Amino acid sequence: MRWVLMVVGFVLVLLGNVWILQGLNVLPGSFMSGQAFWAGAGLVALIVGVGLLVAGLRRRATGG
C-alpha cells in the first residue's frame, strides 16, 4: 500500500509541476498554456502529491 501512495504522489507532483508551468505560460504549446485555472489545478495536484509522498514515507518508516 505504501508504494501505491508514493507512486501516485510522485505522478501528481510531476503533473502538478507541468500544469503550473503551462498555466503560467512558461511551458507553452497546449490549450492549457496561459490559463490561470491550470496553474491553480497544478498547485492543488502538487500539494496533494507531496502529501501522499509524505504519507507513504511515514508509513514506510513505521513499518506499516
C-alpha positions, 0 to 999 in steps of 0.5 A: 500500500505504501508504494501505491501512495508514493507512486501516485504522489510522485505522478501528481507532483510531476503533473502538478509541476507541468500544469503550473508551468503551462498555466503560467505560460512558461511551458507553452504549446497546449490549450492549457498554456496561459490559463490561470485555472491550470496553474491553480489545478497544478498547485492543488495536484502538487500539494496533494502529491507531496502529501501522499509522498509524505504519507507513504514515507511515514508509513514506510518508516513505521513499518506499516 
